[in-house]
Every structure is written in structure tokens, then in C-alpha cells.
């Protein structure tokens, strides 16, 4: 058994190294140019997120007028939008407005940092 572990050790180290090198995305899926992260898979709840492995990976990924839906269909499953993640719109200087549904009950830290928004609205 010790010989087997000794033989497998280099393979395990390589696998762990490869896994650690994979980018961790802030989003689980994208629909109509909006990125979402699943926060509760059982109750099908998501939050709006940024693209990439960090909020600064893609500058100005959101621009213009953004409308966040209260629910979004992805691969035949309906997910309910309950929050806007931290840094979700950070550094998106091209944003002009964001319509936020009443289903959003939480807005994460620095969600709109360094944005030049004229209007952030809420709707039913």
C-alpha cells in the first residue's frame, strides 16, 4: 500500500496543481448579457454577478441601460433573482441606468463602485 501511495503521489500533486490553476468564475451562467451566480440551488435563487475571475477582469462589461429581471430561465430551469453581488457593476463607467426588480432584497458591497450612473431604479 505504501508503494502505491508513493507511486501515485506525483500524479496527485499534478492534478491538484492543475485544479488550482483553473480560473474560478464569479458567475455560473449568462443570459442576455447578464451574468448570474447560483446562491441557492434547491430554491433556484441567483444573484446578478460580474464576468470572469475578478470584478476587474472585463472592464465595462455592462454598459447602457440594464434591466435586471426578477426571474431568469436557464437551460429550462427558472431561477429567481434575489440579490446583486458585490462588485457586480463595479468600474462599469458606461452604465447609464440599472432597473432593479423588487425581488432584489440585497445589494452587495461595492456593487456600483466607480460607476457614473444617473439613475438606479426599482420596479415591481
N, CA, C and O atoms as CSV, one atom per row, in Angstrom:
chain,resi,resn,atom,element,x,y,z
A,1,UNK,N,N,0.825,-1.190,0.000
A,1,UNK,CA,C,0.000,0.000,0.000
A,1,UNK,C,C,0.870,1.256,0.000
A,1,UNK,O,O,0.569,2.228,-0.693
A,2,UNK,N,N,1.953,1.227,0.785
A,2,UNK,CA,C,2.847,2.382,0.829
A,2,UNK,C,C,3.489,2.627,-0.532
A,2,UNK,O,O,3.688,3.776,-0.928
A,3,UNK,N,N,3.808,1.569,-1.239
A,3,UNK,CA,C,4.389,1.724,-2.571
A,3,UNK,C,C,3.393,2.350,-3.546
A,3,UNK,O,O,3.763,3.180,-4.377
A,4,UNK,N,N,2.149,1.951,-3.440
A,4,UNK,CA,C,1.119,2.516,-4.307
A,4,UNK,C,C,0.966,4.016,-4.045
A,4,UNK,O,O,0.905,4.809,-4.985
A,5,UNK,N,N,0.904,4.399,-2.785
A,5,UNK,CA,C,0.792,5.816,-2.438
A,5,UNK,C,C,2.016,6.576,-2.933
A,5,UNK,O,O,1.894,7.688,-3.446
A,6,UNK,N,N,3.173,5.990,-2.782
A,6,UNK,CA,C,4.413,6.618,-3.238
A,6,UNK,C,C,4.394,6.810,-4.757
A,6,UNK,O,O,4.864,7.830,-5.261
A,7,UNK,N,N,3.853,5.833,-5.482
A,7,UNK,CA,C,3.776,5.924,-6.937
A,7,UNK,C,C,2.732,6.949,-7.385
A,7,UNK,O,O,2.924,7.624,-8.397
A,8,UNK,N,N,1.639,7.069,-6.646
A,8,UNK,CA,C,0.568,7.982,-7.020
A,8,UNK,C,C,0.820,9.425,-6.586
A,8,UNK,O,O,0.176,10.339,-7.101
A,9,UNK,N,N,1.730,9.642,-5.664
A,9,UNK,CA,C,1.985,10.983,-5.139
A,9,UNK,C,C,2.277,12.015,-6.235
A,9,UNK,O,O,1.687,13.095,-6.196
A,10,UNK,N,N,3.153,11.743,-7.208
A,10,UNK,CA,C,3.395,12.740,-8.256
A,10,UNK,C,C,2.147,13.049,-9.088
A,10,UNK,O,O,1.932,14.194,-9.488
A,11,UNK,N,N,1.336,12.039,-9.343
A,11,UNK,CA,C,0.114,12.245,-10.110
A,11,UNK,C,C,-0.861,13.119,-9.313
A,11,UNK,O,O,-1.488,14.020,-9.870
A,12,UNK,N,N,-0.983,12.853,-8.026
A,12,UNK,CA,C,-1.872,13.646,-7.175
A,12,UNK,C,C,-1.408,15.097,-7.128
A,12,UNK,O,O,-2.230,16.012,-7.196
A,13,UNK,N,N,-0.120,15.315,-7.016
A,13,UNK,CA,C,0.431,16.676,-6.984
A,13,UNK,C,C,0.123,17.400,-8.294
A,13,UNK,O,O,-0.246,18.574,-8.276
A,14,UNK,N,N,0.267,16.720,-9.416
A,14,UNK,CA,C,-0.017,17.329,-10.722
A,14,UNK,C,C,-1.502,17.675,-10.835
A,14,UNK,O,O,-1.851,18.763,-11.293
A,15,UNK,N,N,-2.367,16.765,-10.425
A,15,UNK,CA,C,-3.810,17.009,-10.508
A,15,UNK,C,C,-4.199,18.204,-9.634
A,15,UNK,O,O,-4.955,19.071,-10.073
A,16,UNK,N,N,-3.698,18.255,-8.423
A,16,UNK,CA,C,-4.011,19.379,-7.530
A,16,UNK,C,C,-3.492,20.683,-8.107
A,16,UNK,O,O,-4.179,21.702,-8.043
A,17,UNK,N,N,-2.300,20.670,-8.666
A,17,UNK,CA,C,-1.732,21.868,-9.285
A,17,UNK,C,C,-2.586,22.335,-10.448
A,17,UNK,O,O,-2.823,23.534,-10.595
A,18,UNK,N,N,-3.049,21.415,-11.273
A,18,UNK,CA,C,-3.903,21.782,-12.402
A,18,UNK,C,C,-5.237,22.348,-11.942
A,18,UNK,O,O,-5.726,23.331,-12.498
A,19,UNK,N,N,-5.819,21.735,-10.937
A,19,UNK,CA,C,-7.106,22.212,-10.422
A,19,UNK,C,C,-6.955,23.599,-9.839
A,19,UNK,O,O,-7.817,24.451,-10.055
A,20,UNK,N,N,-5.897,23.848,-9.113
A,20,UNK,CA,C,-5.694,25.162,-8.505
A,20,UNK,C,C,-5.445,26.233,-9.558
A,20,UNK,O,O,-5.697,27.412,-9.311
A,21,UNK,N,N,-4.960,25.842,-10.710
A,21,UNK,CA,C,-4.684,26.803,-11.769
A,21,UNK,C,C,-5.889,27.176,-12.599
A,21,UNK,O,O,-5.823,28.111,-13.397
A,22,UNK,N,N,-6.997,26.459,-12.427
A,22,UNK,CA,C,-8.203,26.774,-13.190
A,22,UNK,C,C,-8.816,28.061,-12.682
A,22,UNK,O,O,-8.858,28.280,-11.471
A,23,UNK,N,N,-9.295,28.922,-13.571
A,23,UNK,CA,C,-9.917,30.150,-13.107
A,23,UNK,C,C,-11.229,29.868,-12.399
A,23,UNK,O,O,-12.000,29.004,-12.818
A,24,UNK,N,N,-11.473,30.589,-11.341
A,24,UNK,CA,C,-12.725,30.488,-10.621
A,24,UNK,C,C,-13.591,31.637,-11.103
A,24,UNK,O,O,-13.267,32.802,-10.875
A,25,UNK,N,N,-14.676,31.318,-11.758
A,25,UNK,CA,C,-15.528,32.351,-12.310
A,25,UNK,C,C,-16.506,32.843,-11.265
A,25,UNK,O,O,-16.963,32.087,-10.408
A,26,UNK,N,N,-16.816,34.125,-11.354
A,26,UNK,CA,C,-17.763,34.707,-10.415
A,26,UNK,C,C,-19.189,34.414,-10.833
A,26,UNK,O,O,-20.126,34.693,-10.084
A,27,UNK,N,N,-19.361,33.869,-11.991
A,27,UNK,CA,C,-20.723,33.598,-12.441
A,27,UNK,C,C,-20.872,32.139,-12.837
A,27,UNK,O,O,-19.917,31.475,-13.241
A,28,UNK,N,N,-22.115,31.661,-12.706
A,28,UNK,CA,C,-22.418,30.286,-13.085
A,28,UNK,C,C,-23.008,30.196,-14.480
A,28,UNK,O,O,-22.835,29.191,-15.169
A,29,UNK,N,N,-23.713,31.259,-14.901
A,29,UNK,CA,C,-24.269,31.264,-16.252
A,29,UNK,C,C,-24.559,32.691,-16.690
A,29,UNK,O,O,-24.527,33.631,-15.896
A,30,UNK,N,N,-24.845,32.820,-17.990
A,30,UNK,CA,C,-25.129,34.123,-18.588
A,30,UNK,C,C,-26.393,34.012,-19.418
A,30,UNK,O,O,-26.572,33.046,-20.159
A,31,UNK,N,N,-27.268,34.998,-19.297
A,31,UNK,CA,C,-28.486,35.065,-20.095
A,31,UNK,C,C,-28.638,36.503,-20.571
A,31,UNK,O,O,-28.675,37.433,-19.764
A,32,UNK,N,N,-28.725,36.679,-21.875
A,32,UNK,CA,C,-28.927,38.002,-22.474
A,32,UNK,C,C,-27.922,39.037,-21.979
A,32,UNK,O,O,-28.282,40.187,-21.726
A,33,UNK,N,N,-26.673,38.631,-21.843
A,33,UNK,CA,C,-25.626,39.577,-21.467
A,33,UNK,C,C,-25.533,39.899,-19.987
A,33,UNK,O,O,-24.733,40.746,-19.591
A,34,UNK,N,N,-26.331,39.243,-19.167
A,34,UNK,CA,C,-26.284,39.431,-17.713
A,34,UNK,C,C,-25.740,38.143,-17.110
A,34,UNK,O,O,-26.151,37.044,-17.484
A,35,UNK,N,N,-24.806,38.295,-16.169
A,35,UNK,CA,C,-24.158,37.141,-15.548
A,35,UNK,C,C,-24.790,36.859,-14.190
A,35,UNK,O,O,-25.091,37.779,-13.429
A,36,UNK,N,N,-24.987,35.578,-13.897
A,36,UNK,CA,C,-25.663,35.169,-12.670
A,36,UNK,C,C,-24.844,34.113,-11.931
A,36,UNK,O,O,-24.153,33.291,-12.532
A,37,UNK,N,N,-24.951,34.170,-10.612
A,37,UNK,CA,C,-24.321,33.196,-9.735
A,37,UNK,C,C,-25.432,32.517,-8.942
A,37,UNK,O,O,-26.254,33.194,-8.325
A,38,UNK,N,N,-25.465,31.188,-8.954
A,38,UNK,CA,C,-26.483,30.450,-8.207
A,38,UNK,C,C,-26.119,30.507,-6.727
A,38,UNK,O,O,-25.046,30.055,-6.327
A,39,UNK,N,N,-27.014,31.061,-5.922
A,39,UNK,CA,C,-26.762,31.170,-4.487
A,39,UNK,C,C,-27.523,30.129,-3.677
A,39,UNK,O,O,-27.158,29.834,-2.539
A,40,UNK,N,N,-28.573,29.576,-4.259
A,40,UNK,CA,C,-29.362,28.542,-3.596
A,40,UNK,C,C,-29.930,27.622,-4.677
A,40,UNK,O,O,-30.957,27.923,-5.285
A,41,UNK,N,N,-29.254,26.509,-4.904
A,41,UNK,CA,C,-29.655,25.582,-5.955
A,41,UNK,C,C,-30.967,24.876,-5.679
A,41,UNK,O,O,-31.688,24.521,-6.612
A,42,UNK,N,N,-31.286,24.668,-4.416
A,42,UNK,CA,C,-32.524,23.971,-4.063
A,42,UNK,C,C,-33.733,24.849,-4.361
A,42,UNK,O,O,-34.706,24.395,-4.965
A,43,UNK,N,N,-33.668,26.106,-3.936
A,43,UNK,CA,C,-34.788,27.029,-4.146
A,43,UNK,C,C,-34.656,27.832,-5.436
A,43,UNK,O,O,-35.478,28.705,-5.713
A,44,UNK,N,N,-33.623,27.539,-6.225
A,44,UNK,CA,C,-33.411,28.175,-7.537
A,44,UNK,C,C,-33.299,29.697,-7.424
A,44,UNK,O,O,-34.023,30.442,-8.085
A,45,UNK,N,N,-32.371,30.138,-6.568
A,45,UNK,CA,C,-32.147,31.562,-6.348
A,45,UNK,C,C,-30.778,31.943,-6.892
A,45,UNK,O,O,-29.799,31.222,-6.700
A,46,UNK,N,N,-30.721,33.085,-7.573
A,46,UNK,CA,C,-29.457,33.577,-8.131
A,46,UNK,C,C,-29.243,35.034,-7.744
A,46,UNK,O,O,-30.156,35.724,-7.290
A,47,UNK,N,N,-27.998,35.479,-7.940
A,47,UNK,CA,C,-27.697,36.892,-7.832
A,47,UNK,C,C,-27.009,37.330,-9.110
A,47,UNK,O,O,-26.337,36.539,-9.771
A,48,UNK,N,N,-27.183,38.588,-9.447
A,48,UNK,CA,C,-26.507,39.156,-10.602
A,48,UNK,C,C,-25.037,39.262,-10.217
A,48,UNK,O,O,-24.713,39.636,-9.090
A,49,UNK,N,N,-24.141,38.931,-11.157
A,49,UNK,CA,C,-22.714,38.881,-10.853
A,49,UNK,C,C,-21.906,39.535,-11.964
A,49,UNK,O,O,-22.456,39.993,-12.965
A,50,UNK,N,N,-20.604,39.569,-11.771
A,50,UNK,CA,C,-19.704,40.046,-12.815
A,50,UNK,C,C,-19.130,38.863,-13.578
A,50,UNK,O,O,-19.231,37.716,-13.144
A,51,UNK,N,N,-18.533,39.159,-14.713
A,51,UNK,CA,C,-17.937,38.124,-15.554
A,51,UNK,C,C,-16.473,37.939,-15.156
A,51,UNK,O,O,-15.824,38.893,-14.725
A,52,UNK,N,N,-15.956,36.732,-15.296
A,52,UNK,CA,C,-14.535,36.498,-15.083
A,52,UNK,C,C,-14.196,36.055,-13.679
A,52,UNK,O,O,-15.076,35.748,-12.876
A,53,UNK,N,N,-12.902,36.026,-13.394
A,53,UNK,CA,C,-12.446,35.560,-12.094
A,53,UNK,C,C,-12.298,36.684,-11.084
A,53,UNK,O,O,-12.026,36.424,-9.912
A,54,UNK,N,N,-12.473,37.925,-11.511
A,54,UNK,CA,C,-12.470,39.061,-10.602
A,54,UNK,C,C,-13.263,40.186,-11.245
A,54,UNK,O,O,-13.471,40.199,-12.458
A,55,UNK,N,N,-13.704,41.131,-10.421
A,55,UNK,CA,C,-14.540,42.207,-10.958
A,55,UNK,C,C,-13.799,43.067,-11.973
A,55,UNK,O,O,-14.432,43.771,-12.761
A,56,UNK,N,N,-12.484,43.024,-11.968
A,56,UNK,CA,C,-11.719,43.844,-12.910
A,56,UNK,C,C,-11.244,43.059,-14.138
A,56,UNK,O,O,-10.474,43.581,-14.944
A,57,UNK,N,N,-11.694,41.818,-14.284
A,57,UNK,CA,C,-11.273,41.003,-15.431
A,57,UNK,C,C,-11.740,41.575,-16.758
A,57,UNK,O,O,-11.014,41.522,-17.751
A,58,UNK,N,N,-12.938,42.115,-16.782
A,58,UNK,CA,C,-13.521,42.640,-18.003
A,58,UNK,C,C,-14.021,44.049,-17.711
A,58,UNK,O,O,-15.089,44.219,-17.122
A,59,UNK,N,N,-13.266,45.050,-18.113
A,59,UNK,CA,C,-13.704,46.408,-17.817
A,59,UNK,C,C,-14.916,46.761,-18.667
A,59,UNK,O,O,-15.011,46.391,-19.837
A,60,UNK,N,N,-15.817,47.470,-18.059
A,60,UNK,CA,C,-17.040,47.919,-18.722
A,60,UNK,C,C,-17.826,46.789,-19.376
A,60,UNK,O,O,-18.330,46.946,-20.488
A,61,UNK,N,N,-17.933,45.654,-18.692
A,61,UNK,CA,C,-18.707,44.545,-19.239
A,61,UNK,C,C,-20.187,44.889,-19.340
A,61,UNK,O,O,-20.899,44.333,-20.176
A,62,UNK,N,N,-20.651,45.799,-18.498
A,62,UNK,CA,C,-22.028,46.272,-18.578
A,62,UNK,C,C,-22.008,47.736,-18.998
A,62,UNK,O,O,-21.216,48.532,-18.491
A,63,UNK,N,N,-22.890,48.078,-19.932
A,63,UNK,CA,C,-22.985,49.479,-20.347
A,63,UNK,C,C,-24.405,49.770,-20.805
A,63,UNK,O,O,-25.187,48.857,-21.070
A,64,UNK,N,N,-24.723,51.045,-20.891
A,64,UNK,CA,C,-26.057,51.445,-21.319
A,64,UNK,C,C,-27.080,51.248,-20.226
A,64,UNK,O,O,-26.763,51.324,-19.039
A,65,UNK,N,N,-28.309,50.992,-20.634
A,65,UNK,CA,C,-29.418,50.776,-19.711
A,65,UNK,C,C,-29.566,49.281,-19.454
A,65,UNK,O,O,-29.777,48.506,-20.387
A,66,UNK,N,N,-29.457,48.879,-18.203
A,66,UNK,CA,C,-29.551,47.472,-17.820
A,66,UNK,C,C,-30.862,47.248,-17.081
A,66,UNK,O,O,-31.222,48.013,-16.187
A,67,UNK,N,N,-31.564,46.204,-17.458
A,67,UNK,CA,C,-32.782,45.798,-16.755
A,67,UNK,C,C,-32.537,44.406,-16.186
A,67,UNK,O,O,-32.332,43.442,-16.924
A,68,UNK,N,N,-32.563,44.322,-14.870
A,68,UNK,CA,C,-32.395,43.029,-14.199
A,68,UNK,C,C,-33.784,42.432,-14.018
A,68,UNK,O,O,-34.666,43.070,-13.443
A,69,UNK,N,N,-33.978,41.232,-14.497
A,69,UNK,CA,C,-35.272,40.558,-14.376
A,69,UNK,C,C,-35.444,39.996,-12.972
A,69,UNK,O,O,-34.462,39.732,-12.278
A,70,UNK,N,N,-36.681,39.816,-12.560
A,70,UNK,CA,C,-36.940,39.203,-11.258
A,70,UNK,C,C,-36.758,37.688,-11.318
A,70,UNK,O,O,-36.584,37.032,-10.291
A,71,UNK,N,N,-36.801,37.140,-12.533
A,71,UNK,CA,C,-36.587,35.705,-12.737
A,71,UNK,C,C,-35.948,35.521,-14.107
A,71,UNK,O,O,-36.165,36.317,-15.021
A,72,UNK,N,N,-35.164,34.470,-14.235
A,72,UNK,CA,C,-34.478,34.202,-15.493
A,72,UNK,C,C,-34.506,32.702,-15.765
A,72,UNK,O,O,-34.340,31.894,-14.851
A,73,UNK,N,N,-34.717,32.335,-17.028
A,73,UNK,CA,C,-34.768,30.933,-17.432
A,73,UNK,C,C,-33.416,30.537,-18.007
A,73,UNK,O,O,-32.920,31.162,-18.945
A,74,UNK,N,N,-32.825,29.491,-17.437
A,74,UNK,CA,C,-31.551,28.989,-17.936
A,74,UNK,C,C,-31.625,27.477,-18.064
A,74,UNK,O,O,-31.870,26.778,-17.082
A,75,UNK,N,N,-31.415,26.977,-19.261
A,75,UNK,CA,C,-31.464,25.532,-19.533
A,75,UNK,C,C,-32.750,24.884,-19.027
A,75,UNK,O,O,-32.729,23.780,-18.482
A,76,UNK,N,N,-33.861,25.579,-19.212
A,76,UNK,CA,C,-35.151,25.022,-18.827
A,76,UNK,C,C,-35.497,25.142,-17.354
A,76,UNK,O,O,-36.535,24.637,-16.926
A,77,UNK,N,N,-34.660,25.792,-16.574
A,77,UNK,CA,C,-34.930,25.976,-15.152
A,77,UNK,C,C,-35.126,27.459,-14.873
A,77,UNK,O,O,-34.336,28.288,-15.324
A,78,UNK,N,N,-36.176,27.796,-14.133
A,78,UNK,CA,C,-36.443,29.177,-13.766
A,78,UNK,C,C,-35.724,29.482,-12.452
A,78,UNK,O,O,-35.908,28.784,-11.455
A,79,UNK,N,N,-34.912,30.520,-12.464
A,79,UNK,CA,C,-34.198,30.982,-11.283
A,79,UNK,C,C,-34.735,32.349,-10.890
A,79,UNK,O,O,-35.077,33.159,-11.752
A,80,UNK,N,N,-34.809,32.604,-9.595
A,80,UNK,CA,C,-35.330,33.860,-9.080
A,80,UNK,C,C,-34.180,34.750,-8.630
A,80,UNK,O,O,-33.306,34.312,-7.881
A,81,UNK,N,N,-34.181,35.983,-9.080
A,81,UNK,CA,C,-33.090,36.915,-8.793
A,81,UNK,C,C,-33.387,37.610,-7.478
A,81,UNK,O,O,-34.363,38.352,-7.369
A,82,UNK,N,N,-32.544,37.372,-6.471
A,82,UNK,CA,C,-32.779,37.905,-5.132
A,82,UNK,C,C,-31.747,38.936,-4.704
A,82,UNK,O,O,-31.965,39.649,-3.724
A,83,UNK,N,N,-30.619,39.033,-5.421
A,83,UNK,CA,C,-29.595,39.973,-4.979
A,83,UNK,C,C,-28.685,40.391,-6.128
A,83,UNK,O,O,-28.677,39.792,-7.203
A,84,UNK,N,N,-27.937,41.424,-5.860
A,84,UNK,CA,C,-26.887,41.889,-6.759
A,84,UNK,C,C,-25.590,41.674,-6.005
A,84,UNK,O,O,-25.412,42.202,-4.907
A,85,UNK,N,N,-24.694,40.913,-6.576
A,85,UNK,CA,C,-23.464,40.549,-5.899
A,85,UNK,C,C,-22.501,41.710,-5.713
A,85,UNK,O,O,-22.579,42.725,-6.405
A,86,UNK,N,N,-21.602,41.539,-4.773
A,86,UNK,CA,C,-20.563,42.527,-4.529
A,86,UNK,C,C,-19.750,42.767,-5.790
A,86,UNK,O,O,-19.375,41.826,-6.489
A,87,UNK,N,N,-19.480,44.034,-6.072
A,87,UNK,CA,C,-18.697,44.465,-7.236
A,87,UNK,C,C,-19.349,44.119,-8.579
A,87,UNK,O,O,-18.695,44.220,-9.616
A,88,UNK,N,N,-20.608,43.718,-8.580
A,88,UNK,CA,C,-21.266,43.256,-9.806
A,88,UNK,C,C,-21.155,44.259,-10.951
A,88,UNK,O,O,-20.893,43.868,-12.088
A,89,UNK,N,N,-21.349,45.531,-10.670
A,89,UNK,CA,C,-21.279,46.555,-11.702
A,89,UNK,C,C,-20.066,47.471,-11.523
A,89,UNK,O,O,-19.961,48.506,-12.181
A,90,UNK,N,N,-19.163,47.091,-10.642
A,90,UNK,CA,C,-18.014,47.951,-10.329
A,90,UNK,C,C,-17.220,48.290,-11.582
A,90,UNK,O,O,-16.967,47.438,-12.433
A,91,UNK,N,N,-16.841,49.536,-11.670
A,91,UNK,CA,C,-15.992,50.056,-12.755
A,91,UNK,C,C,-16.651,49.987,-14.131
A,91,UNK,O,O,-15.960,50.063,-15.147
A,92,UNK,N,N,-17.948,49.849,-14.177
A,92,UNK,CA,C,-18.667,49.867,-15.456
A,92,UNK,C,C,-19.096,51.307,-15.733
A,92,UNK,O,O,-20.257,51.666,-15.541
A,93,UNK,N,N,-18.165,52.108,-16.178
A,93,UNK,CA,C,-18.420,53.539,-16.357
A,93,UNK,C,C,-19.378,53.827,-17.503
A,93,UNK,O,O,-19.872,54.948,-17.626
A,94,UNK,N,N,-19.651,52.828,-18.347
A,94,UNK,CA,C,-20.572,53.021,-19.459
A,94,UNK,C,C,-22.035,52.833,-19.101
A,94,UNK,O,O,-22.904,52.987,-19.959
A,95,UNK,N,N,-22.324,52.500,-17.839
A,95,UNK,CA,C,-23.721,52.329,-17.415
A,95,UNK,C,C,-24.425,53.673,-17.386
A,95,UNK,O,O,-23.855,54.672,-16.947
A,96,UNK,N,N,-25.664,53.695,-17.853
A,96,UNK,CA,C,-26.469,54.907,-17.744
A,96,UNK,C,C,-27.608,54.719,-16.756
A,96,UNK,O,O,-28.008,55.674,-16.090
A,97,UNK,N,N,-28.145,53.488,-16.645
A,97,UNK,CA,C,-29.169,53.204,-15.638
A,97,UNK,C,C,-29.252,51.707,-15.398
A,97,UNK,O,O,-28.885,50.897,-16.250
A,98,UNK,N,N,-29.745,51.361,-14.213
A,98,UNK,CA,C,-29.985,49.963,-13.867
A,98,UNK,C,C,-31.359,49.883,-13.235
A,98,UNK,O,O,-31.620,50.527,-12.219
A,99,UNK,N,N,-32.235,49.099,-13.829
A,99,UNK,CA,C,-33.570,48.865,-13.275
A,99,UNK,C,C,-33.492,47.603,-12.420
A,99,UNK,O,O,-33.141,46.526,-12.903
A,100,UNK,N,N,-33.826,47.759,-11.146
A,100,UNK,CA,C,-33.694,46.668,-10.188
A,100,UNK,C,C,-35.092,46.215,-9.760
A,100,UNK,O,O,-35.877,47.030,-9.276
A,101,UNK,N,N,-35.414,44.935,-9.930
A,101,UNK,CA,C,-36.749,44.460,-9.549
A,101,UNK,C,C,-36.908,44.419,-8.028
A,101,UNK,O,O,-35.921,44.347,-7.296
A,102,UNK,N,N,-38.144,44.464,-7.564
A,102,UNK,CA,C,-38.408,44.389,-6.123
A,102,UNK,C,C,-37.996,43.046,-5.529
A,102,UNK,O,O,-37.888,42.925,-4.309
A,103,UNK,N,N,-37.767,42.040,-6.360
A,103,UNK,CA,C,-37.321,40.742,-5.859
A,103,UNK,C,C,-35.906,40.825,-5.278
A,103,UNK,O,O,-35.513,39.966,-4.488
A,104,UNK,N,N,-35.149,41.839,-5.657
A,104,UNK,CA,C,-33.790,42.018,-5.135
A,104,UNK,C,C,-33.890,42.614,-3.740
A,104,UNK,O,O,-34.329,43.750,-3.562
A,105,UNK,N,N,-33.474,41.826,-2.752
A,105,UNK,CA,C,-33.562,42.257,-1.360
A,105,UNK,C,C,-32.199,42.557,-0.760
A,105,UNK,O,O,-32.107,42.972,0.395
A,106,UNK,N,N,-31.147,42.352,-1.530
A,106,UNK,CA,C,-29.795,42.603,-1.027
A,106,UNK,C,C,-28.906,43.076,-2.174
A,106,UNK,O,O,-28.928,42.510,-3.267
A,107,UNK,N,N,-28.128,44.119,-1.909
A,107,UNK,CA,C,-27.142,44.598,-2.869
A,107,UNK,C,C,-25.780,44.514,-2.187
A,107,UNK,O,O,-25.559,45.115,-1.135
A,108,UNK,N,N,-24.874,43.760,-2.803
A,108,UNK,CA,C,-23.573,43.501,-2.215
A,108,UNK,C,C,-22.662,44.712,-2.143
A,108,UNK,O,O,-22.895,45.742,-2.776
A,109,UNK,N,N,-21.642,44.552,-1.364
A,109,UNK,CA,C,-20.640,45.583,-1.131
A,109,UNK,C,C,-20.017,46.057,-2.438
A,109,UNK,O,O,-19.609,45.244,-3.267
A,110,UNK,N,N,-19.946,47.358,-2.616
A,110,UNK,CA,C,-19.321,47.996,-3.773
A,110,UNK,C,C,-19.928,47.560,-5.111
A,110,UNK,O,O,-19.246,47.561,-6.136
A,111,UNK,N,N,-21.203,47.191,-5.094
A,111,UNK,CA,C,-21.860,46.712,-6.310
A,111,UNK,C,C,-21.811,47.740,-7.439
A,111,UNK,O,O,-21.750,47.371,-8.612
A,112,UNK,N,N,-21.837,49.020,-7.090
A,112,UNK,CA,C,-21.826,50.072,-8.113
A,112,UNK,C,C,-20.608,50.982,-7.975
A,112,UNK,O,O,-20.658,52.146,-8.372
A,113,UNK,N,N,-19.528,50.466,-7.422
A,113,UNK,CA,C,-18.316,51.270,-7.217
A,113,UNK,C,C,-17.775,51.804,-8.536
A,113,UNK,O,O,-17.658,51.073,-9.520
A,114,UNK,N,N,-17.453,53.068,-8.537
A,114,UNK,CA,C,-16.848,53.749,-9.695
A,114,UNK,C,C,-17.725,53.743,-10.940
A,114,UNK,O,O,-17.219,53.786,-12.062
A,115,UNK,N,N,-19.033,53.688,-10.743
A,115,UNK,CA,C,-19.966,53.805,-11.862
A,115,UNK,C,C,-20.406,55.258,-11.972
A,115,UNK,O,O,-20.369,56.002,-10.993
A,116,UNK,N,N,-20.810,55.645,-13.136
A,116,UNK,CA,C,-21.281,57.009,-13.372
A,116,UNK,C,C,-22.771,56.980,-13.673
A,116,UNK,O,O,-23.218,57.542,-14.673
A,117,UNK,N,N,-23.532,56.332,-12.816
A,117,UNK,CA,C,-24.966,56.183,-13.044
A,117,UNK,C,C,-25.709,57.478,-12.783
A,117,UNK,O,O,-25.448,58.180,-11.807
A,118,UNK,N,N,-26.636,57.779,-13.671
A,118,UNK,CA,C,-27.553,58.885,-13.448
A,118,UNK,C,C,-28.733,58.413,-12.614
A,118,UNK,O,O,-29.238,59.152,-11.769
A,119,UNK,N,N,-29.174,57.177,-12.852
A,119,UNK,CA,C,-30.398,56.689,-12.221
A,119,UNK,C,C,-30.254,55.211,-11.870
A,119,UNK,O,O,-29.779,54.420,-12.685
A,120,UNK,N,N,-30.658,54.847,-10.677
A,120,UNK,CA,C,-30.841,53.446,-10.311
A,120,UNK,C,C,-32.290,53.351,-9.885
A,120,UNK,O,O,-32.696,54.003,-8.923
A,121,UNK,N,N,-33.071,52.555,-10.580
A,121,UNK,CA,C,-34.498,52.487,-10.323
A,121,UNK,C,C,-34.904,51.134,-9.775
A,121,UNK,O,O,-34.155,50.160,-9.861
A,122,UNK,N,N,-36.074,51.088,-9.224
A,122,UNK,CA,C,-36.646,49.827,-8.734
A,122,UNK,C,C,-38.049,49.699,-9.318
A,122,UNK,O,O,-38.757,50.696,-9.466
A,123,UNK,N,N,-38.441,48.502,-9.642
A,123,UNK,CA,C,-39.776,48.280,-10.204
A,123,UNK,C,C,-40.357,46.989,-9.677
A,123,UNK,O,O,-39.644,46.156,-9.118
A,124,UNK,N,N,-41.656,46.827,-9.858
A,124,UNK,CA,C,-42.354,45.629,-9.352
A,124,UNK,C,C,-42.115,44.440,-10.249
A,124,UNK,O,O,-42.623,43.351,-9.979
